Amino acid sequence: MSVTINTNSAATIAKNNLNNSNTMLQKSLNRLSSGLRITAPSDDAGGLAVSMKLSAAIKRTDAVNTNLMNAQSFLQTQDGAFQIAGKVLDRMSELKTLAADVTKNATDVANYDTEFDALKSQLTAIGGETFNGVSLFSSGSSATTLSVATTESGGSSVTINQAALGNAVTNATSATDLADVSLAQITTAIENVATLRAQNGAQSSQLSFASDMLTVNKQNLEAANSRIIDVDVATESTQLARANILVQAGSAMLGQANASSAIALRLLGQ
């Protein structure tokens, strides 16, 4: 091997190796400190693109599940109104029975009619209840529906009812007084409200299963994304140790290569 002054090939090679080792060390440090396998697009461009799509799908899944929970709250609030309506109708049927007592005079019956009128007003008020500004009940003779998405892609949905509560209890609310309504009419109204509660429960159950499916889907999406984006700490720790040793060795060898030029000076001194 020739001895030269202007060119130190050994030092150049050692420097390049040291730079490469230092790059690997910094990459391992970045991965371990961030917990990510991909810290720059150049690490895995294709994997990064897939990860971004999966991350967006995970966020959409969360948002859809939130919407489902809000729809559940809507149905729970609606069912609470059904319960109160049922209690009001129960009291109406009780008043109708009490008013039929032969021992009650006209004043007693009038008192029952006063409460009956108040209960009719309460049923009407219940029919106007809202949830966050959205009507719980339809104002018409039939139910209207609200569509709730059940998938993050928006390709599937379920419907929940804005039930026609007013129409269900019309037999009881259209009567002017207790004498104008039969016990059978009030009983029919109670049965109608019971049917509406059953429909409410069925829709709530469907939403619960849809939410469970979203939860499972989110878990699977997160697992898939983790395999792409998250660092394997055990493997990367090994790479860090290797890169650290190479940096130390490269630094030592670069110093040794630079020192080798001193041979030329000793030759010139002779």
C-alpha positions in Angstrom: 0.0 0.0 0.0 1.4 3.4 -1.0 1.9 6.2 1.5 0.3 9.5 0.4 -0.4 12.9 1.9 -3.2 14.4 -0.2 -5.5 11.4 -0.2 -6.3 9.2 2.8 -8.6 6.5 1.4 -8.8 4.7 4.6 -10.0 7.8 6.5 -12.6 8.5 3.7 -14.0 4.9 3.9 -14.0 5.0 7.7 -15.9 8.4 7.6 -18.5 7.0 5.2 -19.0 3.9 7.4 -19.3 6.1 10.5 -21.9 8.3 8.8 -24.0 5.3 7.8 -23.8 3.8 11.3 -24.7 7.2 12.8 -27.8 7.4 10.5 -28.9 3.9 11.6 -28.4 4.9 15.2 -30.4 8.1 14.9 -33.2 6.2 13.1 -33.4 3.6 15.9 -33.4 6.4 18.5 -36.3 8.1 16.6 -38.3 4.9 16.3 -37.8 3.9 19.9 -38.5 7.4 21.3 -41.7 7.8 19.2 -42.9 4.2 19.3 -43.3 4.3 15.5 -41.7 2.1 12.9 -42.3 4.7 10.2 -40.9 8.1 11.3 -40.4 9.4 7.8 -42.1 8.6 4.4 -38.9 7.1 3.1 -39.0 4.4 5.8 -42.0 2.7 4.1 -43.9 4.9 1.7 -46.5 2.2 0.8 -47.0 1.3 4.5 -47.5 4.9 5.5 -50.2 5.4 2.8 -52.1 2.3 4.1 -51.7 3.5 7.7 -53.1 6.9 6.9 -56.2 5.3 5.4 -56.6 2.9 8.4 -56.2 5.8 10.8 -58.9 7.8 9.0 -61.2 4.7 9.1 -60.6 4.3 12.8 -61.6 7.9 13.5 -64.7 7.6 11.3 -65.6 4.4 13.2 -65.3 6.3 16.5 -67.5 9.1 15.1 -70.2 6.6 13.9 -70.2 4.9 17.3 -70.6 8.3 19.0 -73.6 8.9 16.7 -75.1 5.5 17.6 -74.7 6.3 21.3 -76.5 9.6 20.8 -79.3 7.8 19.0 -79.5 5.5 22.0 -79.8 8.5 24.2 -82.6 9.7 21.9 -84.5 6.4 22.3 -83.9 6.3 26.1 -85.4 9.8 26.4 -88.3 8.8 24.2 -88.9 5.7 26.3 -88.9 7.8 29.4 -91.7 9.9 27.8 -93.6 6.7 27.0 -93.3 5.6 30.6 -94.8 8.8 31.9 -97.5 8.7 29.2 -98.3 5.2 30.4 -98.6 6.4 34.0 -100.9 9.2 32.9 -103.2 6.8 31.1 -103.2 4.5 34.1 -104.4 7.4 36.2 -107.0 8.2 33.6 -108.4 4.7 33.7 -108.4 4.9 37.5 -110.3 8.2 37.3 -112.8 6.6 34.9 -113.4 3.7 37.3 -113.7 6.0 40.3 -116.2 8.3 38.5 -118.4 5.3 37.9 -118.9 4.8 41.7 -122.6 5.2 42.4 -121.8 6.8 45.7 -120.0 9.8 44.0 -122.1 12.9 43.6 -121.9 15.4 40.7 -119.3 17.5 42.5 -117.1 14.5 43.0 -117.3 13.6 39.3 -116.6 17.2 38.4 -113.4 17.0 40.5 -112.4 13.9 38.7 -113.1 15.7 35.4 -110.8 18.5 36.4 -107.9 16.1 36.9 -108.8 14.3 33.7 -108.5 17.6 31.8 -105.1 18.3 33.4 -103.9 14.8 32.4 -105.0 15.3 28.8 -103.0 18.5 28.7 -100.0 16.6 30.1 -100.2 14.0 27.4 -100.3 16.7 24.8 -97.2 18.3 26.4 -95.4 15.0 26.4 -96.0 14.7 22.7 -94.1 18.0 22.2 -90.9 16.9 23.9 -87.6 17.2 22.1 -84.0 15.8 22.4 -81.4 18.5 21.6 -84.0 20.3 19.6 -85.1 17.2 17.6 -88.7 16.1 18.2 -89.1 12.9 20.0 -92.5 12.3 18.4 -94.2 12.8 15.1 -96.9 15.4 15.0 -98.8 13.5 12.3 -100.9 10.3 12.4 -98.0 8.1 11.6 -94.4 7.8 12.7 -91.5 9.5 10.9 -88.0 8.0 10.9 -84.5 9.1 11.4 -81.6 7.3 9.7 -78.5 6.4 11.7 -75.4 5.1 10.0 -73.9 1.9 11.4 -70.7 1.6 9.4 -67.8 4.0 8.9 -68.2 3.8 5.2 -71.8 4.9 5.4 -73.0 1.9 3.5 -75.4 0.6 6.1 -77.8 2.3 8.4 -80.8 1.6 10.7 -83.9 3.7 11.3 -85.4 4.9 14.6 -88.9 6.2 15.0 -90.2 9.5 15.9 -93.4 7.7 17.1 -96.8 9.2 16.6 -97.6 9.4 20.3 -100.5 11.8 19.8 -102.3 9.5 17.5 -101.7 6.5 19.9 -103.5 8.3 22.7 -106.1 10.1 20.7 -108.9 8.0 22.1 -108.2 9.4 25.5 -107.3 13.0 24.6 -110.2 13.6 22.3 -112.8 13.1 25.0 -114.2 16.2 26.5 -114.7 14.6 30.0 -114.9 11.2 31.7 -118.5 10.7 30.6 -117.3 11.1 27.0 -114.7 8.3 27.2 -115.0 4.6 27.8 -112.7 2.5 29.8 -112.0 0.4 26.6 -110.8 3.6 24.8 -108.4 4.4 27.5 -107.2 0.7 27.6 -106.7 0.8 23.9 -104.5 4.0 24.3 -102.5 2.1 27.0 -102.0 -0.8 24.6 -100.9 1.6 21.9 -98.2 3.1 24.1 -97.1 -0.4 25.2 -96.6 -1.2 21.5 -94.6 2.0 20.9 -92.4 1.1 23.9 -91.8 -2.4 22.4 -90.8 -0.8 19.1 -88.5 1.5 20.9 -86.9 -1.4 22.7 -86.3 -3.3 19.5 -84.7 -0.3 17.9 -82.5 0.2 21.0 -81.4 -3.4 20.8 -80.5 -3.1 17.2 -78.4 0.0 17.9 -76.6 -1.9 20.7 -75.6 -4.7 18.4 -74.5 -2.2 15.7 -72.3 -0.5 18.3 -70.8 -3.8 19.4 -69.9 -4.5 15.7 -68.3 -1.1 15.4 -66.2 -1.8 18.6 -65.0 -5.1 17.1 -64.2 -3.4 13.8 -62.2 -0.7 15.5 -60.2 -3.2 17.4 -59.3 -5.0 14.1 -58.5 -1.8 12.4 -56.2 -0.7 15.2 -54.5 -4.1 15.2 -53.9 -3.9 11.4 -52.6 -0.3 11.7 -50.3 -1.3 14.6 -48.6 -4.0 12.6 -47.8 -1.4 9.9 -46.9 1.7 11.9 -45.8 0.6 15.4 -42.2 -0.3 16.2 -41.2 -3.7 17.4 -39.3 -2.6 20.5 -37.4 -5.9 20.9 -36.1 -5.9 17.3 -35.4 -2.2 17.2 -33.5 -2.3 20.6 -31.2 -4.9 19.0 -30.7 -2.6 16.0 -29.9 0.3 18.3 -27.2 -1.7 20.2 -25.7 -2.8 16.9 -25.7 0.8 15.5 -24.2 2.1 18.7 -21.3 -0.4 18.6 -20.7 0.4 14.9 -20.6 4.2 15.7 -18.1 3.7 18.5 -16.0 1.4 16.4 -16.2 3.7 13.3 -15.1 6.7 15.4 -12.1 4.7 16.7 -11.2 3.5 13.2 -11.6 7.0 11.7 -9.1 8.3 14.3 -6.8 5.4 13.5 -7.0 6.1 9.8 -6.2 9.8 10.3 -3.3 8.9 12.5 -1.9 6.7 9.7 -1.0 9.8 7.7 1.7 10.5 10.4 3.7 7.8 8.7 4.4 10.1 5.8 5.7 12.8 8.2 8.1 10.4 9.8 9.4 9.3 6.4 10.0 13.0 5.4 11.8 13.6 8.7 14.3 10.9 7.8 
